[in-house]
Every structure is written in structure tokens, then in C-alpha cells.
Amino acid sequence: MSDIEFDPNVKGRILDVLADLNDVELESIETWFCSRAYKKELDQKRSLDASNEILKKIGDTIKDLVPFEAEMASETIAPPTIGEQADCNAINTLHVDEFLYDEDEVAELAKKGKIKRHYCLDCSSRNIKDLTFISHSMSKEELLYIFKVLLPKDLEDKQLLDVGSRLGTVLFGAYYLSNLRSIIGIEMNKELCKVQEKVIEQFSMDNNRIKVMHSDVMNKGDIVANSNIVVINILDFFVDNQKHRDMWYFFKKHMKKGSYLVTNRSMRDTLDDLEIYHDFANWLNICRINQMENEIFCHVEDYSNLYLYIIN
Ligand SMILES: C[S@@+](CC[C@H](N)C(=O)[O-])C[C@H]1O[C@@H](n2cnc3c(N)ncnc32)[C@H](O)[C@@H]1O
């Protein structure tokens, strides 16, 4: 019998984890605990959990401001005609916003019958197929990866621009997970700008640090040129192929040397699909992860869709 006593439930949970480890791993854990180095990492983990809790509250607030599918009546959203999502259509695709609904919530919604996971191929039988789920927003986990793993830690004198800030998820992630000086969202849909502004007000965010602008980003070359980090989530559902090409030439013209570009699909794939890669081959370079020490807070392999580039 051990002479160190504490809550048997806690002890049981810890033993469950330790039971999966081999002798070498156990020894490393003993050293880690005895050195007390874990305390600092535990503080960081708790601080990240607290930020995530605020983002969750923001998500719950947004749910009351937008329709369930988080697509506004004033928007024109059409599946792309090129690239890997060109097979999406109204029958086989469902938009479930990943910032608003995490995996557990989606499972709960499916259990309650509020969303379906499958569609029927011939209307009469068990011949069904999985629906394709798409999200127009980044998830909370992706935001954590971007700000705590991918980008450099110290962004105190830097400005971030989110192109097409939609529900504001990237802006809110930047606000609570980084020390960025200035966080700007440009969104062409007015209703969505109002949603973002309401959240900024409701959560008493500092208007000197975070702002939303209602505009086509192509009218804001000066803001692009003054930004150190530009985030561009996949735009295919929102612009036609010609506009999409024009936007990349616009970013190439305005983004400054040394600034970062964050995307959730490789630039090679995006530009190849648009058949313009040849004009961009020397424009940017892919970057390595900046905050390797924080990999312990994420399952890094889950974020292979997120890319960080530096402009040459
Ligand atoms: C995929 S959503 C990105 C949402 C958000 N950035 C995120 O990652 O969670 C793309 C958004 O870009 C907006 N958008 C597309 N083209 C734009 C343009 N030229 N100027 C401003 N906004 C644009 C769309 O209205 C849409 O809300």
C-alpha cells in the first residue's frame, strides 16, 4: 500500500494513462515530475484552456446571431468548378461551421436528428453515401495551432489581416491567443460584418486592437501592404475563378516582402487549380513551425492542411 494518499478517482485516471507507457517512458515522466518542469507547462495548458473557453462562449453567442448553417440570405455561395471540392453540390454537401460546432457537438446534433450524416443514392434503399461536411470557418483547434504553434510567439508590434473575416473567428483567435498589436478583418458581406461587430462589443474587446471593415479586399491594397501576417481561408465557394485569380495577383502586388501568409490549403494546389502557378513560383517560400515547444498542446498531424509561407 502506498503511503501517498489522494483522491482514488484521480489516482485511477493517472494509472490509466501510465498503464499504456513502457519503462523508458515511465522513467522520463518520473524525471519530469521530480524536476517540477511540468508546472510551467501545466500553467500554459490552463491558460490555453481558459482562452478556448472564451472562444467557445463567443461561438455560442454567434449561434444566436446567424442561421443554423451559418450562411446568410444575402450571400452568394456556390460550389467551386475546379479543384478537389468541385464535386460538392446541394445534395451531397452540408455546411457545418467548425468554429460553432466541434466534433462532439456535431455527434450530438446527429444523434438528435438535427443534421444527417448521409444522403440516399436512389431514394428507396439502404444505398446511402456519407455527406461531405464543409466549414467556411476555421475551428478553435486550428486557431490554437496557428497562433500557438505555426506563427512566431512574439507579435507585439505586428498587424494581422484576415481576408474575408466572415464570423470573425480568426480575429477572435488572434485576440485571445496572441499578443498582436493590430487585428483587422475585411469582409465583403455587410450582414457578417455586423455579426463580428456585435461580438466585439459584447465581449468588450479593445477597438484599438481589433477592427472589421466592410469592403472588397481588392479596394484595400494599403491595408494588405501594411500587414505582417495575412490569413486566407479557402475562397473557392465565394468568388468565381477569374476573380480568384485576380485576387492572387492583387496579393502578389501588395503583400510586402518578409510578411507571412497563412492558408488552409497548399499554395501549390490553389495556384495549380487556377492554372497560374507559373507566375507565383518565386513569390513565396514555405516556413517551418515557429513554436515547436507548444506542439505538446496539439496533435500536430491533424493540421497538415495549414501552411505558413513567407513572401520573398
Ligand atoms: C472561407 S470564408 C473565411 C472565414 C474566416 N476567414 C475563417 O477562416 O474562419 C471566406 C470569406 O471571404 C469573404 N470574401 C470572399 N472574397 C472577398 C473579397 N474579395 N473581399 C472581402 N471578403 C471576401 C466571403 O464573404 C467569406 O465570408
The ligand as a Tripos MOL2 file, in Angstrom:
@<TRIPOS>MOLECULE
LIG
   27    29     1     0     0
SMALL
NO_CHARGES

@<TRIPOS>ATOM
      1 C1        -13.9580   30.6900  -46.1680 C.3       1 LIG1
      2 S1        -14.6120   32.1720  -45.5070 S.3       1 LIG1
      3 C2        -13.3170   32.5530  -44.3900 C.3       1 LIG1
      4 C3        -13.7470   32.8400  -42.9630 C.3       1 LIG1
      5 C4        -12.6530   33.1900  -41.9930 C.3       1 LIG1
      6 N1        -11.5560   33.9000  -42.5900 N.3       1 LIG1
      7 C5        -12.1140   31.9450  -41.3230 C.2       1 LIG1
      8 O1        -11.0590   31.4630  -41.7270 O.co2     1 LIG1
      9 O2        -12.7370   31.4340  -40.3950 O.co2     1 LIG1
     10 C6        -14.2980   33.3310  -46.8010 C.3       1 LIG1
     11 C7        -14.9480   34.6840  -46.6020 C.3       1 LIG1
     12 O3        -14.3230   35.5870  -47.5200 O.3       1 LIG1
     13 C8        -15.2600   36.5460  -47.9260 C.3       1 LIG1
     14 N2        -14.7100   37.1160  -49.1840 N.ar      1 LIG1
     15 C9        -14.5290   36.4850  -50.3580 C.ar      1 LIG1
     16 N3        -13.9740   37.3240  -51.2570 N.ar      1 LIG1
     17 C10       -13.7850   38.5000  -50.6380 C.ar      1 LIG1
     18 C11       -13.2600   39.7520  -51.0530 C.ar      1 LIG1
     19 N4        -12.8130   39.9360  -52.2880 N.pl3     1 LIG1
     20 N5        -13.1980   40.7540  -50.1520 N.ar      1 LIG1
     21 C12       -13.6570   40.5790  -48.8890 C.ar      1 LIG1
     22 N6        -14.1920   39.4110  -48.4450 N.ar      1 LIG1
     23 C13       -14.2480   38.3850  -49.3090 C.ar      1 LIG1
     24 C14       -16.5490   35.7490  -48.0720 C.3       1 LIG1
     25 O4        -17.6750   36.5860  -47.9880 O.3       1 LIG1
     26 C15       -16.4390   34.7480  -46.9160 C.3       1 LIG1
     27 O5        -17.1340   35.2120  -45.7850 O.3       1 LIG1
@<TRIPOS>BOND
     1     1     2 1
     2     2     3 1
     3     2    10 1
     4     3     4 1
     5     4     5 1
     6     5     6 1
     7     5     7 1
     8     7     8 2
     9     7     9 1
    10    10    11 1
    11    11    12 1
    12    11    26 1
    13    12    13 1
    14    13    14 1
    15    13    24 1
    16    14    15 ar
    17    14    23 ar
    18    15    16 ar
    19    16    17 ar
    20    17    18 ar
    21    17    23 ar
    22    18    19 1
    23    18    20 ar
    24    20    21 ar
    25    21    22 ar
    26    22    23 ar
    27    24    25 1
    28    24    26 1
    29    26    27 1
@<TRIPOS>SUBSTRUCTURE
     1 LIG1         1 GROUP 0 **** ****
